Amino acid sequence: MNDQPRRRPAKPHRRPQKDPVRFLAFEALRAVDERDAYANLVLPPLLKKARAKGDFDGRDAALATELVYGTLRRQGTYDAIVAACIDRPLREVDPPVLDVLNMGVHQLLGTRIPTHAAVSASVELARVVLGEGRAKFVNAVLRKVTAHDLDGWVEKVAPSYEQDAEDHLSIVHSHPRWIVSALWDALGGGRAGIEDLLEADNERPEVTLVARPGRSTTDELVTALGDENALPGRWSPYAVRMAEGGEPGALTAVQEGRAGVQDEGSQLVAAALAAAPVEGRDTCWLDGCAGPGGKAALLAALAAGRGATLLAAEKQPHRARLVERALAGNPGPYQVVTADGTRPPWLPGTFDRILMDVPCSGLGALRRRPEARWRRRAEDLESFAPLQRGLLREALKAVRVGGVVGYATCSPHLAETRVVVEDVLKGRGGEPVAAEWVDARPLMPGVPALGDGPDVQLWPHLHGTDAMYLALLRRTG
């Protein structure tokens, strides 16, 4: 008789199950990290491919989008929480593992997904993309995360506001400390305003359409969307907001280029330049940094309505092609050229109106490109500074006496906005330019809280727009 205990049969090996939604979200996050890609460019083709294969329906696409953008927006907060749950420095965690962990933390703390489902789905994803050993690590960390809700974790990992206000805001609202400091300087005021701004950066922005005048109307867009999915623009007479999101590219007017997707802040900048009073003729306009073409298309339509011509210039050839596509079909005369605005091919005094929407840090569009907050560094602004000043200086040479230049950035950082304008006007780093400020505030009728002027700074939390800046300058000699 065999007295040895009988062994239990080994459990059969189970192949991990690939969840197409979470796998796609992980792919998008890896592309953002490895290739410095932007989620708004990476995610749509991935979703389109998944739909074509029959893997996704509308709810799946919505969940994948939320996982990607929610994880990116809250990365700073989630990093701090994960760091509190592990026994090694966060920098020693491999980036793919951290992506799976942060996406799991977002499901636990930032969505209504049940706790058990969030943990099990994240561990299963880890088995598929990381292997069994790392999946156990993911499981252990996420089970520690379940000990508190988001507010509880923030209380544990963030210093109090009184101890260190900027570090508190940085962790609570998931922005690098230097960006918190820069935004606070630009905004001014106390705690409430900066908290409102940082919260607005973490909200999903609406999709806003522009009806290009003379080519489409807001009524046409409202009819195409349906009353239940269309909201009027807050400030721009050309804007329609999509209440339920949806696919703007499915609209006929968008397909034909008669309308487009464009934030209201960008619409207001272009419209204000077009409305600025000029002395004498008004027939020749320039968009000196035209790519990818949204403002150029609106300016071209406005110019056509007055019998004026638009020259759209873009330094990068591939972006110039995007401008050509945006302007295709415009009824008025226009031309697209590949040209460097700091070494312009046009003669001085050629134009009546010029828009210089200069390359910048993009800190005004963090709600649309949340990954940019983790990619940018404070020292990046130093590399933009000479270019921004050079473009504005050349624009003021290219406009005729009595004409107007609009200097615009999608950034509220003072080093990219008013400081640039004042330096150019005072001749710092170059010859002084004979120009005067034009008050931009009356040219945005109905828009509140535009500041003391004469320049204008828009804000996500005050205006529901990107944080666009506009200074209008009239050449005087």
BAVOBA-444798 format. One record per residue (C-alpha): residue number from 1; residue in three letters; z, x, y. Coordinates in steps of 0.2 Angstrom, whole numbers. Each point is the difference from the previous one (the first is absolute). Layout:
SITE num residu    pz    px    py
SITE NUM    ALA     Z     X     Y
...
This chain:
SITE num residu    pz    px    py
SITE   1    MET     0     0     0
SITE   2    ASN    -5     7    17
SITE   3    ASP    15    -1    12
SITE   4    GLN    -9     7    15
SITE   5    PRO    -1   -13    14
SITE   6    ARG   -17    -8     3
SITE   7    ARG    -9     5    15
SITE   8    ARG    -6   -13    12
SITE   9    PRO   -19     0     1
SITE  10    ALA    -6     8    16
SITE  11    LYS    -6   -11    14
SITE  12    PRO   -19    -1     0
SITE  13    HIS    -7    10    15
SITE  14    ARG    -5   -12    14
SITE  15    ARG   -15     4    11
SITE  16    PRO     5    -3    18
SITE  17    GLN    -9   -15     7
SITE  18    LYS   -10     3    16
SITE  19    ASP     3   -12    14
SITE  20    PRO   -16    -1    10
SITE  21    VAL     9    -5    16
SITE  22    ARG    13    14     0
SITE  23    PHE   -12    13    -7
SITE  24    LEU   -12    -4    15
SITE  25    ALA    14     1    13
SITE  26    PHE     5    17    -8
SITE  27    GLU   -18     6     1
SITE  28    ALA    -1    -4    18
SITE  29    LEU    17     8     4
SITE  30    ARG    -6    16    -9
SITE  31    ALA   -16     0    10
SITE  32    VAL     9    -1    17
SITE  33    ASP    11    15    -5
SITE  34    GLU   -12    11    -9
SITE  35    ARG   -16    -3    11
SITE  36    ASP     8    -4    16
SITE  37    ALA    -9   -16    -1
SITE  38    TYR     5   -16     9
SITE  39    ALA     5   -15   -10
SITE  40    ASN   -11   -12    11
SITE  41    LEU   -15    10    -6
SITE  42    VAL     6     3   -18
SITE  43    LEU     6   -17    -5
SITE  44    PRO   -14   -11     3
SITE  45    PRO   -13     8   -12
SITE  46    LEU    14     1   -13
SITE  47    LEU     3   -18     2
SITE  48    LYS   -19    -4     0
SITE  49    LYS    -2    10   -16
SITE  50    ALA    15    -9    -9
SITE  51    ARG    -7   -17     5
SITE  52    ALA   -17     4    -7
SITE  53    LYS     7     5   -16
SITE  54    GLY    10   -16    -1
SITE  55    ASP    17     8     0
SITE  56    PHE     5    -8    17
SITE  57    ASP     2   -17     8
SITE  58    GLY     6    -3    18
SITE  59    ARG    18     1    -4
SITE  60    ASP    -2    17    -9
SITE  61    ALA    -9     7    15
SITE  62    ALA    14    -6    11
SITE  63    LEU    13     8   -10
SITE  64    ALA    -9    16    -2
SITE  65    THR    -2     0    19
SITE  66    GLU    18    -3     3
SITE  67    LEU     6    13   -12
SITE  68    VAL   -11    13     9
SITE  69    TYR     3    -4    18
SITE  70    GLY    18    -4    -3
SITE  71    THR     4    16    -9
SITE  72    LEU    -9    10    14
SITE  73    ARG     9    -9    14
SITE  74    ARG    17     2    -7
SITE  75    GLN    -2    17    -8
SITE  76    GLY    13     8    12
SITE  77    THR    13   -12    -5
SITE  78    TYR    -4     0   -18
SITE  79    ASP     0    19    -1
SITE  80    ALA    17     0     7
SITE  81    ILE     6   -13   -13
SITE  82    VAL    -8    10   -15
SITE  83    ALA     8    16     7
SITE  84    ALA    17    -8    -2
SITE  85    CYS    -4    -5   -18
SITE  86    ILE    -5    17    -7
SITE  87    ASP     9    17    -2
SITE  88    ARG   -14    11     7
SITE  89    PRO    -8     2    17
SITE  90    LEU   -14   -13     3
SITE  91    ARG   -13    14     3
SITE  92    GLU     2     5   -19
SITE  93    VAL    -6   -17    -6
SITE  94    ASP   -18     0    -4
SITE  95    PRO   -10   -11    12
SITE  96    PRO    -8   -11   -13
SITE  97    VAL    18    -3    -7
SITE  98    LEU     6    -4    18
SITE  99    ASP   -14   -12     3
SITE 100    VAL     5   -10   -16
SITE 101    LEU    18     0     5
SITE 102    ASN    -3    -5    18
SITE 103    MET   -12   -14    -6
SITE 104    GLY    14    -6   -11
SITE 105    VAL    13     1    14
SITE 106    HIS   -12   -11    10
SITE 107    GLN    -1   -13   -13
SITE 108    LEU    19     0    -2
SITE 109    LEU     5     0    18
SITE 110    GLY   -15    -6    10
SITE 111    THR    -8   -14   -11
SITE 112    ARG     6   -15    -9
SITE 113    ILE    -5     7   -17
SITE 114    PRO    15    -2   -12
SITE 115    THR    10    15    -3
SITE 116    HIS    -3     1   -19
SITE 117    ALA   -19    -2     3
SITE 118    ALA     0    13    14
SITE 119    VAL     9    13   -11
SITE 120    SER   -10    -3   -16
SITE 121    ALA   -17    -1     9
SITE 122    SER     4    17     9
SITE 123    VAL     6     8   -16
SITE 124    GLU   -16    -6   -10
SITE 125    LEU   -11     7    14
SITE 126    ALA    10    17    -1
SITE 127    ARG    -4     0   -19
SITE 128    VAL   -19    -2     4
SITE 129    VAL    -2    12    14
SITE 130    LEU    15    12    -2
SITE 131    GLY     5     0   -19
SITE 132    GLU    15    -5    -9
SITE 133    GLY    12    14     6
SITE 134    ARG    -3    -4    18
SITE 135    ALA     1   -19    -3
SITE 136    LYS    18     2    -6
SITE 137    PHE     4     9    17
SITE 138    VAL    -9   -14     9
SITE 139    ASN    10   -13   -10
SITE 140    ALA    17     9     4
SITE 141    VAL    -4     1    19
SITE 142    LEU    -5   -18     2
SITE 143    ARG    15    -6   -10
SITE 144    LYS    11     9    13
SITE 145    VAL   -10    -8    14
SITE 146    THR     4   -17    -6
SITE 147    ALA    18     3     4
SITE 148    HIS    -3    -6    19
SITE 149    ASP   -12   -10    10
SITE 150    LEU   -10     8    14
SITE 151    ASP    13    -3    13
SITE 152    GLY    13     7   -11
SITE 153    TRP   -10    16    -4
SITE 154    VAL    -4     2    19
SITE 155    GLU    19     0     4
SITE 156    LYS     2    13   -13
SITE 157    VAL   -14    12     4
SITE 158    ALA    -2    -1    19
SITE 159    PRO    12     6    13
SITE 160    SER     7   -12    12
SITE 161    TYR    -9    -4    16
SITE 162    GLU    15     8     9
SITE 163    GLN     0    16   -10
SITE 164    ASP   -19     3     2
SITE 165    ALA   -10   -13     8
SITE 166    GLU   -17     8    -4
SITE 167    ASP     4     4   -18
SITE 168    HIS     7   -17    -3
SITE 169    LEU   -16    -8     7
SITE 170    SER   -11    12   -10
SITE 171    ILE     8    -5   -17
SITE 172    VAL     3   -18     4
SITE 173    HIS   -18    -3     6
SITE 174    SER    -9    13   -10
SITE 175    HIS    -8    11    14
SITE 176    PRO     2    19     1
SITE 177    ARG    13     5    13
SITE 178    TRP   -12     8    12
SITE 179    ILE   -11   -16     1
SITE 180    VAL    16   -10     3
SITE 181    SER     4    12    14
SITE 182    ALA   -17    -1     8
SITE 183    LEU    -2   -18    -1
SITE 184    TRP    17    -3     8
SITE 185    ASP    -5    12    14
SITE 186    ALA   -16   -10     3
SITE 187    LEU     8   -17    -1
SITE 188    GLY    16     4    10
SITE 189    GLY    14   -12    -1
SITE 190    GLY    15    -2   -12
SITE 191    ARG     2    -4   -19
SITE 192    ALA    -8   -17    -1
SITE 193    GLY   -17     5     6
SITE 194    ILE    -2    15   -11
SITE 195    GLU     6   -10   -15
SITE 196    ASP   -12   -14     3
SITE 197    LEU   -14    13     2
SITE 198    LEU     4     9   -16
SITE 199    GLU     2   -17   -10
SITE 200    ALA   -17    -5     7
SITE 201    ASP    -8    16    -7
SITE 202    ASN     6    -6   -17
SITE 203    GLU    -7   -17     0
SITE 204    ARG   -17    -4    -7
SITE 205    PRO   -12    -2    15
SITE 206    GLU   -11   -15     1
SITE 207    VAL   -19     1    -2
SITE 208    THR    -8    -3    17
SITE 209    LEU   -18    -3     2
SITE 210    VAL   -11     2    16
SITE 211    ALA   -14   -11     5
SITE 212    ARG   -12    11     9
SITE 213    PRO    -6    -9    16
SITE 214    GLY   -18    -6     0
SITE 215    ARG     0     2   -19
SITE 216    SER    14   -11    -7
SITE 217    THR    14   -11     7
SITE 218    THR    18    -3    -5
SITE 219    ASP    -5   -18    -4
SITE 220    GLU   -12     6   -13
SITE 221    LEU    13    11    -8
SITE 222    VAL    13   -14     0
SITE 223    THR   -13   -11    -9
SITE 224    ALA    -4    13   -13
SITE 225    LEU    18     3    -4
SITE 226    GLY     6   -18     1
SITE 227    ASP    13    -6    11
SITE 228    GLU    14     4   -12
SITE 229    ASN    -4    18    -1
SITE 230    ALA    -5     4    18
SITE 231    LEU    12     3    15
SITE 232    PRO    -6     3    18
SITE 233    GLY     2    18     7
SITE 234    ARG    16     3     9
SITE 235    TRP    -8     9    15
SITE 236    SER   -19     4    -3
SITE 237    PRO   -12   -14     4
SITE 238    TYR   -11     7   -14
SITE 239    ALA    14     0   -14
SITE 240    VAL     3   -11   -15
SITE 241    ARG    15     4   -12
SITE 242    MET    -1    -3   -18
SITE 243    ALA    16   -10    -5
SITE 244    GLU    -1     3   -19
SITE 245    GLY    -9    17     0
SITE 246    GLY   -15    -2   -11
SITE 247    GLU   -16    10    -1
SITE 248    PRO    -8     1    18
SITE 249    GLY   -16     8    -8
SITE 250    ALA    -4   -16    -8
SITE 251    LEU    -4    -8    17
SITE 252    THR   -18    -1     5
SITE 253    ALA     3     5    18
SITE 254    VAL     9    16    -6
SITE 255    GLN   -13     4   -13
SITE 256    GLU   -13    -2    14
SITE 257    GLY    10    11    12
SITE 258    ARG     1   -14    13
SITE 259    ALA    19     1    -3
SITE 260    GLY    12    13    -7
SITE 261    VAL    18     4    -5
SITE 262    GLN     8     7    16
SITE 263    ASP    18     1     6
SITE 264    GLU     4   -10    16
SITE 265    GLY     6    16     8
SITE 266    SER   -17     8    -2
SITE 267    GLN    -9   -16     6
SITE 268    LEU    11     0    16
SITE 269    VAL    -3    19     3
SITE 270    ALA   -19    -3     0
SITE 271    ALA     1   -16     9
SITE 272    ALA    10     8    14
SITE 273    LEU   -12    14     3
SITE 274    ALA   -14   -13     1
SITE 275    ALA     9   -10    13
SITE 276    ALA     6    15    11
SITE 277    PRO    -8    -1    17
SITE 278    VAL   -13    13     4
SITE 279    GLU    -9     4    16
SITE 280    GLY   -19    -2     0
SITE 281    ARG   -11    -1   -15
SITE 282    ASP     7    -5   -17
SITE 283    THR   -14     4   -13
SITE 284    CYS     4    15   -10
SITE 285    TRP    15     1   -11
SITE 286    LEU     7    13   -12
SITE 287    ASP    11    -1   -15
SITE 288    GLY     4    19    -2
SITE 289    CYS    10     0   -16
SITE 290    ALA    -8   -15    -8
SITE 291    GLY     4     2   -19
SITE 292    PRO     2   -11   -10
SITE 293    GLY    -8   -12    12
SITE 294    GLY    11   -15     3
SITE 295    LYS     3     2    18
SITE 296    ALA   -18     6     2
SITE 297    ALA    -6   -16    -7
SITE 298    LEU    10   -11    11
SITE 299    LEU    -5    11    15
SITE 300    ALA   -18    -1    -4
SITE 301    ALA     1   -19    -1
SITE 302    LEU     9    -1    17
SITE 303    ALA   -13    12     7
SITE 304    ALA   -15   -10    -7
SITE 305    GLY     7   -16     9
SITE 306    ARG    -2     9    17
SITE 307    GLY   -16     9    -3
SITE 308    ALA     9    17    -2
SITE 309    THR    -4    14   -13
SITE 310    LEU    13     8   -12
SITE 311    LEU    -1    18    -6
SITE 312    ALA    12     2   -15
SITE 313    ALA     3    18    -4
SITE 314    GLU    10     7   -15
SITE 315    LYS     2    18    -5
SITE 316    GLN     1    -2   -19
SITE 317    PRO   -17    -5    -7
SITE 318    HIS     8   -11   -14
SITE 319    ARG    10   -10    13
SITE 320    ALA   -16    -1    11
SITE 321    ARG    -8    -9   -14
SITE 322    LEU    14   -13    -1
SITE 323    VAL    -2    -3    19
SITE 324    GLU   -19    -3    -3
SITE 325    ARG     5   -12   -13
SITE 326    ALA    12    -9    11
SITE 327    LEU   -12    -1    14
SITE 328    ALA   -15    -6   -10
SITE 329    GLY    -8   -16     6
SITE 330    ASN     8     1    17
SITE 331    PRO   -12   -10    12
SITE 332    GLY     2    12    14
SITE 333    PRO    -6    18     2
SITE 334    TYR    11    13    -7
SITE 335    GLN    -1    18    -8
SITE 336    VAL    10     9   -12
SITE 337    VAL     1    19     1
SITE 338    THR     9    14   -10
SITE 339    ALA     8     9    14
SITE 340    ASP    16    10     5
SITE 341    GLY     8    -8    15
SITE 342    THR     8    17     5
SITE 343    ARG   -17     7     1
SITE 344    PRO   -11   -14     5
SITE 345    PRO   -19    -1     0
SITE 346    TRP     0   -12    15
SITE 347    LEU     0     4    18
SITE 348    PRO    15    -1    12
SITE 349    GLY     1   -17     9
SITE 350    THR   -11    -9   -12
SITE 351    PHE    11   -15    -5
SITE 352    ASP     8   -15     9
SITE 353    ARG    13    -3   -14
SITE 354    ILE     7    11   -13
SITE 355    LEU    12    -3   -14
SITE 356    MET     9    16    -8
SITE 357    ASP    10    -6   -15
SITE 358    VAL     5    17    -5
SITE 359    PRO     6     7   -17
SITE 360    CYS    18    -1    -1
SITE 361    SER    15     0   -12
SITE 362    GLY    -2   -19    -4
SITE 363    LEU    18    -3     3
SITE 364    GLY    -5   -17     7
SITE 365    ALA    -7    -6   -16
SITE 366    LEU    14     4   -12
SITE 367    ARG     1   -18    -7
SITE 368    ARG   -18     1    -5
SITE 369    ARG     1    18    -7
SITE 370    PRO    18     2    -5
SITE 371    GLU    -4    16    -9
SITE 372    ALA    -4     9    16
SITE 373    ARG    18     0     5
SITE 374    TRP     4    12   -15
SITE 375    ARG   -16    10     3
SITE 376    ARG     1     4    18
SITE 377    ARG    11    14     8
SITE 378    ALA     6     2    17
SITE 379    GLU   -10    16     2
SITE 380    ASP   -16   -10    -3
SITE 381    LEU     1    -6    18
SITE 382    GLU    -3    17     6
SITE 383    SER   -17     1    -9
SITE 384    PHE    -5   -17     8
SITE 385    ALA     5     5    18
SITE 386    PRO   -15    11     5
SITE 387    LEU   -12   -12    -7
SITE 388    GLN     7   -15     8
SITE 389    ARG     1     9    17
SITE 390    GLY   -18     7    -2
SITE 391    LEU    -7   -17    -4
SITE 392    LEU     8    -8    15
SITE 393    ARG    -5    14    11
SITE 394    GLU   -18    -1    -5
SITE 395    ALA     0   -19     1
SITE 396    LEU     5     1    18
SITE 397    LYS   -14    12     3
SITE 398    ALA   -12   -12    -9
SITE 399    VAL     4   -16    10
SITE 400    ARG    -8    -2    17
SITE 401    VAL    11    -1    16
SITE 402    GLY     6   -18     1
SITE 403    GLY    -1    -2   -19
SITE 404    VAL    15    -2   -12
SITE 405    VAL     6    10   -15
SITE 406    GLY    11    -8   -13
SITE 407    TYR    11    12   -10
SITE 408    ALA     7    -8   -15
SITE 409    THR    10     6   -15
SITE 410    CYS     7    -9   -15
SITE 411    SER    17     8     3
SITE 412    PRO    15    -3    11
SITE 413    HIS     6    18     0
SITE 414    LEU     2     6    18
SITE 415    ALA    -8    17    -4
SITE 416    GLU   -16   -10    -5
SITE 417    THR     0   -13    14
SITE 418    ARG     6     2    18
SITE 419    VAL     3    18    -1
SITE 420    VAL   -18     4    -5
SITE 421    VAL    -6   -11    15
SITE 422    GLU    12     8    12
SITE 423    ASP    -5    18    -5
SITE 424    VAL   -18    -3     2
SITE 425    LEU     2    -9    17
SITE 426    LYS    11    15     6
SITE 427    GLY   -12    13    -7
SITE 428    ARG    12     7   -12
SITE 429    GLY   -10    11   -12
SITE 430    GLY   -16    -3    10
SITE 431    GLU    -7    -5    17
SITE 432    PRO     8   -15     8
SITE 433    VAL   -11   -16    -1
SITE 434    ALA    -2   -12    15
SITE 435    ALA     5   -16    -8
SITE 436    GLU    13   -14     3
SITE 437    TRP     9   -12   -11
SITE 438    VAL    -6   -18    -2
SITE 439    ASP    13   -12    -5
SITE 440    ALA    -4    -6   -17
SITE 441    ARG    13   -14    -1
SITE 442    PRO   -10   -13     9
SITE 443    LEU   -15     3   -11
SITE 444    MET    10    -6   -15
SITE 445    PRO     4   -18     6
SITE 446    GLY    14    -9    -8
SITE 447    VAL     7    15   -10
SITE 448    PRO    18     2     4
SITE 449    ALA    12    15     0
SITE 450    LEU   -14    13     6
SITE 451    GLY    13    11     9
SITE 452    ASP     0     7    17
SITE 453    GLY   -19     5     0
SITE 454    PRO   -12     6     5
SITE 455    ASP    -3     4   -18
SITE 456    VAL     3   -11   -14
SITE 457    GLN     9     2   -17
SITE 458    LEU    -1   -13   -13
SITE 459    TRP    13    -2   -14
SITE 460    PRO     0    -8   -17
SITE 461    HIS    17    -8     3
SITE 462    LEU    -4    -7    17
SITE 463    HIS   -18    -4    -2
SITE 464    GLY    -4    -1   -18
SITE 465    THR   -13    14     2
SITE 466    ASP    -2    18    -4
SITE 467    ALA     9    11    13
SITE 468    MET   -16     3    10
SITE 469    TYR     1    10    17
SITE 470    LEU   -12    -2    14
SITE 471    ALA    -2     9    17
SITE 472    LEU   -14    -5    11
SITE 473    LEU    -6    13    13
SITE 474    ARG   -13    -2    14
SITE 475    ARG    -9    16     5
SITE 476    THR     1     2    19
SITE 477    GLY    -9    16     3
